[in-house]
Amino acid sequence: MSYDDLIPHVGYFVRRKTTPSWHMARNNLDAIDLSLITDGKAWYTIGRKTYEVDRGDLICIPRNVERSADTCPGDLMQCYDVNFKLTGLDGAEQTLPFPPVSRLKLYPDILDLYQKLNVAYLEKRPGGPLRVRALLMLILHRYFELLTYKDIQPTDPRIRNVMRYISEHFAENITLDDLARYARLQKAYLGVLFKESVGMSIRQYITEARITHAAGLLKNGGCTVRDASAACGFVDASYFSRVFHRVKGYPPSYCGTGDTTAPPPPPTAGGGNSGGN
């Protein structure tokens, strides 16, 4: 199932700091209840099962499922708690594929998003609901990466940063030395770690990023093969065409025609390089 069309409708958000007597009475909530434990401990009963939750745990309770909770008096729970309904673009109700409790850790980027969400929710400024929804979408996207797409998304933050750097600078002459300095890793170790995490070499990943962007430019029209080649870091259009065909399975000239099944043209003579590819 694809989760690319989800739209959250936020009803409630709180940065909760419990007291020794805090108790959430057993109830059914007509919304998804998503809580990130940032400190302390608590006991949550979801349906008929009780979970002891700790710092870094994510709690996801579906709509209309009975729940109750108590904090640990000697280690008071703190959490971010958001209640929301979830629909698709067609308005149909959707659910999250997360388990009731996920044993995560406190990721700095996720905490930063929650802090921004807290400010946006409390400010009540024009455009605030849109910002709240956007921030929650980013938070949900990170949880999908960690819990649903974990088999295809690298979890090492250094590799994620390198991938982000490549996505922003793919048209430049990126070298392994540049990336190693950026990641603060030895070049050889970065190469091994990247391939283990992503499943391809850094060179292959840069090429994929360039060709994917070039395909988008060509499909949108108003861009020649030579223009797309130059915009994506290739200094030789003939070499670009050969690499494009190798990666995509069809030549760049077919982009925008809707026909990617016709046989490729005969290979051209000559060569070149991609300026760092």
C-alpha positions as CSV (number, residue, x, y, z in Angstrom):
1,M,0.0,0.0,0.0
2,S,1.2,3.5,-0.9
3,Y,1.1,6.2,1.8
4,D,2.1,9.1,-0.5
5,D,-1.4,10.7,-0.4
6,L,-2.0,11.1,3.3
7,I,-3.4,14.3,4.7
8,P,-3.5,14.8,8.5
9,H,-6.2,16.9,10.2
10,V,-4.8,17.9,13.5
11,G,-7.3,18.3,16.4
12,Y,-5.0,18.6,19.4
13,F,-1.4,18.9,20.3
14,V,0.4,19.2,23.6
15,R,3.9,19.2,25.1
16,R,2.9,17.1,28.1
17,K,4.8,17.1,31.5
18,T,3.1,14.8,33.9
19,T,2.7,15.1,37.6
20,P,2.9,12.2,40.1
21,S,-0.9,11.9,40.1
22,W,-1.3,12.1,36.3
23,H,-3.7,9.5,34.9
24,M,-5.4,9.1,31.6
25,A,-8.8,7.5,32.2
26,R,-9.8,4.6,29.9
27,N,-11.5,6.0,26.8
28,N,-12.0,5.7,23.1
29,L,-10.7,8.6,21.0
30,D,-12.1,9.4,17.6
31,A,-8.7,10.2,16.3
32,I,-5.2,8.7,15.9
33,D,-3.2,9.3,19.1
34,L,0.6,9.7,18.4
35,S,2.9,10.3,21.4
36,L,6.7,10.5,21.5
37,I,8.1,9.9,25.0
38,T,10.9,12.4,25.6
39,D,11.6,11.6,29.2
40,G,10.6,9.4,32.1
41,K,8.4,6.3,32.0
42,A,4.7,5.4,31.9
43,W,2.4,2.5,31.5
44,Y,-0.1,2.5,28.5
45,T,-2.9,0.0,28.2
46,I,-4.0,-0.2,24.5
47,G,-6.9,-2.5,23.9
48,R,-6.2,-5.3,26.3
49,K,-2.4,-5.1,26.4
50,T,-0.3,-3.0,28.8
51,Y,3.1,-1.6,27.7
52,E,5.8,0.0,29.7
53,V,7.1,2.9,27.7
54,D,10.4,4.8,28.1
55,R,12.4,7.6,26.7
56,G,12.5,7.5,22.9
57,D,9.4,5.2,22.5
58,L,6.7,6.1,20.0
59,I,3.1,5.3,20.8
60,C,0.6,5.0,18.0
61,I,-3.0,4.3,19.0
62,P,-5.6,4.0,16.2
63,R,-9.0,5.6,16.2
64,N,-11.6,4.2,18.5
65,V,-9.3,1.9,20.3
66,E,-9.6,1.9,24.1
67,R,-6.6,3.3,25.9
68,S,-5.5,4.4,29.4
69,A,-2.2,5.5,30.9
70,D,-0.3,6.2,34.2
71,T,3.0,7.9,34.7
72,C,5.8,6.4,36.8
73,P,5.7,8.5,40.0
74,G,9.5,8.1,40.5
75,D,10.3,9.0,36.8
76,L,7.7,11.3,35.5
77,M,6.8,11.0,31.8
78,Q,7.2,13.9,29.4
79,C,6.0,13.6,25.8
80,Y,4.8,15.2,22.7
81,D,1.2,14.1,22.0
82,V,-0.8,14.9,18.8
83,N,-4.3,13.7,18.0
84,F,-5.4,13.8,14.4
85,K,-7.6,12.2,11.7
86,L,-6.0,10.9,8.6
87,T,-7.5,10.8,5.1
88,G,-6.3,10.3,1.6
89,L,-6.7,12.8,-1.3
90,D,-10.1,11.2,-2.0
91,G,-11.3,12.0,1.6
92,A,-11.4,8.3,2.6
93,E,-10.2,7.5,6.1
94,Q,-6.7,6.1,6.4
95,T,-4.6,4.5,9.1
96,L,-1.0,4.4,10.0
97,P,1.0,1.1,9.7
98,F,2.9,1.6,12.9
99,P,2.7,-0.8,15.8
100,P,1.2,0.4,19.2
101,V,4.7,0.9,20.6
102,S,7.9,1.4,18.6
103,R,11.3,1.3,20.5
104,L,13.1,4.2,18.9
105,K,15.4,6.9,20.2
106,L,15.3,10.6,20.3
107,Y,16.5,11.8,16.9
108,P,17.6,15.5,17.0
109,D,15.9,16.3,13.7
110,I,12.5,14.9,14.9
111,L,12.8,16.8,18.2
112,D,13.4,19.9,16.2
113,L,10.3,19.3,14.1
114,Y,8.2,18.8,17.3
115,Q,9.5,22.0,18.8
116,K,8.6,23.9,15.7
117,L,5.2,22.2,15.7
118,N,4.7,23.2,19.3
119,V,5.4,26.9,18.5
120,A,3.2,26.8,15.4
121,Y,0.3,25.2,17.2
122,L,0.4,27.7,20.1
123,E,0.8,30.9,18.0
124,K,-2.6,30.6,16.3
125,R,-1.4,33.0,13.5
126,P,-2.9,33.2,10.0
127,G,-1.6,30.3,8.0
128,G,-0.8,28.5,11.3
129,P,-3.0,25.4,10.5
130,L,-1.2,24.9,7.2
131,R,2.2,25.1,8.9
132,V,1.0,22.7,11.7
133,R,-0.2,20.2,9.1
134,A,3.1,20.6,7.1
135,L,5.2,20.0,10.2
136,L,3.2,16.9,11.2
137,M,3.6,15.6,7.6
138,L,7.4,15.9,8.0
139,I,7.3,14.1,11.3
140,L,5.2,11.3,9.8
141,H,7.6,11.0,6.9
142,R,10.5,10.5,9.3
143,Y,8.5,7.8,11.2
144,F,7.8,6.1,7.8
145,E,11.5,6.1,7.1
146,L,12.3,4.6,10.4
147,L,9.5,2.1,10.7
148,T,8.1,1.3,7.3
149,Y,10.8,2.1,4.8
150,K,13.7,1.0,7.0
151,D,14.7,-1.7,4.7
152,I,15.4,0.7,1.8
153,Q,16.3,3.9,3.6
154,P,19.7,4.2,5.3
155,T,19.5,5.0,9.0
156,D,23.1,6.2,9.5
157,P,22.7,10.0,9.7
158,R,26.1,10.5,8.0
159,I,24.9,8.7,4.9
160,R,21.6,10.5,4.9
161,N,23.5,13.8,5.0
162,V,25.8,12.7,2.1
163,M,22.7,11.7,0.1
164,R,21.1,15.1,0.9
165,Y,24.3,16.9,-0.2
166,I,24.3,15.0,-3.5
167,S,20.7,15.8,-4.2
168,E,21.5,19.5,-3.8
169,H,24.9,19.6,-5.7
170,F,24.5,16.8,-8.3
171,A,25.2,19.2,-11.2
172,E,28.6,20.1,-9.7
173,N,31.8,18.2,-10.0
174,I,31.4,16.2,-6.8
175,T,34.5,14.3,-5.7
176,L,34.8,11.6,-3.1
177,D,37.3,13.8,-1.3
178,D,34.6,16.5,-1.0
179,L,32.0,14.0,0.3
180,A,34.5,12.5,2.8
181,R,35.3,16.0,4.2
182,Y,31.6,16.8,4.4
183,A,30.8,13.6,6.2
184,R,34.0,13.8,8.4
185,L,34.9,10.2,7.4
186,Q,37.9,8.6,5.8
187,K,37.2,8.3,2.0
188,A,37.6,4.5,1.9
189,Y,35.3,4.0,4.9
190,L,32.7,6.4,3.5
191,G,32.7,4.4,0.2
192,V,32.2,1.1,2.1
193,L,29.6,2.5,4.5
194,F,27.6,4.2,1.6
195,K,27.4,1.0,-0.4
196,E,26.4,-1.1,2.6
197,S,23.6,1.4,3.4
198,V,22.3,2.3,0.0
199,G,23.2,-0.7,-2.1
200,M,25.2,1.1,-4.8
201,S,28.5,3.0,-4.9
202,I,28.6,6.8,-4.5
203,R,29.5,7.2,-8.2
204,Q,26.5,5.1,-9.2
205,Y,24.2,7.1,-6.8
206,I,25.5,10.5,-8.3
207,T,24.8,9.2,-11.8
208,E,21.3,8.0,-10.8
209,A,20.6,11.4,-9.3
210,R,21.7,13.2,-12.4
211,I,19.8,11.0,-14.8
212,T,16.6,11.1,-12.8
213,H,16.7,14.9,-12.7
214,A,17.5,15.1,-16.4
215,A,14.5,12.8,-17.2
216,G,12.3,15.2,-15.3
217,L,13.5,18.2,-17.2
218,L,13.0,16.4,-20.6
219,K,9.5,15.1,-19.7
220,N,8.4,18.6,-18.7
221,G,9.3,19.9,-22.2
222,G,11.1,23.1,-23.2
223,C,14.5,21.5,-22.7
224,T,16.8,20.0,-25.3
225,V,18.9,16.9,-24.6
226,R,22.0,19.1,-24.7
227,D,20.4,21.5,-22.2
228,A,19.5,18.7,-19.8
229,S,22.9,17.2,-20.1
230,A,24.6,20.5,-19.1
231,A,22.1,21.2,-16.4
232,C,22.8,17.8,-14.7
233,G,26.6,17.9,-14.7
234,F,27.5,16.3,-18.0
235,V,30.0,18.1,-20.3
236,D,29.4,15.8,-23.3
237,A,25.8,15.3,-24.6
238,S,26.7,12.1,-26.5
239,Y,28.2,10.5,-23.3
240,F,25.1,11.7,-21.4
241,S,22.8,10.0,-24.0
242,R,24.6,6.7,-23.6
243,V,24.5,6.9,-19.8
244,F,20.9,7.9,-19.8
245,H,20.0,4.9,-22.0
246,R,22.0,2.6,-19.8
247,V,20.2,3.8,-16.7
248,K,16.7,4.2,-18.0
249,G,16.6,1.6,-20.8
250,Y,15.5,4.2,-23.4
251,P,17.2,7.2,-25.0
252,P,16.6,10.7,-23.7
253,S,15.0,11.7,-27.0
254,Y,12.0,9.5,-26.1
255,C,11.2,11.6,-23.0
256,G,8.0,13.5,-23.3
257,T,6.7,11.3,-26.1
258,G,5.2,8.7,-23.8
259,D,6.9,6.0,-25.9
260,T,9.7,4.4,-23.8
261,T,9.3,0.9,-25.4
262,A,10.6,1.6,-28.9
263,P,14.1,0.1,-29.7
264,P,17.0,2.4,-29.1
265,P,18.9,4.1,-31.9
266,P,22.3,2.7,-33.0
267,P,25.2,3.7,-30.8
268,T,27.1,6.8,-31.9
269,A,30.8,7.2,-32.2
270,G,32.9,9.3,-29.9
271,G,32.9,9.6,-26.1
272,G,33.6,12.0,-23.3
273,N,33.2,12.2,-19.6
274,S,30.6,13.6,-17.3
275,G,32.8,16.2,-15.6
276,G,33.2,14.2,-12.3
277,N,30.6,11.4,-12.9
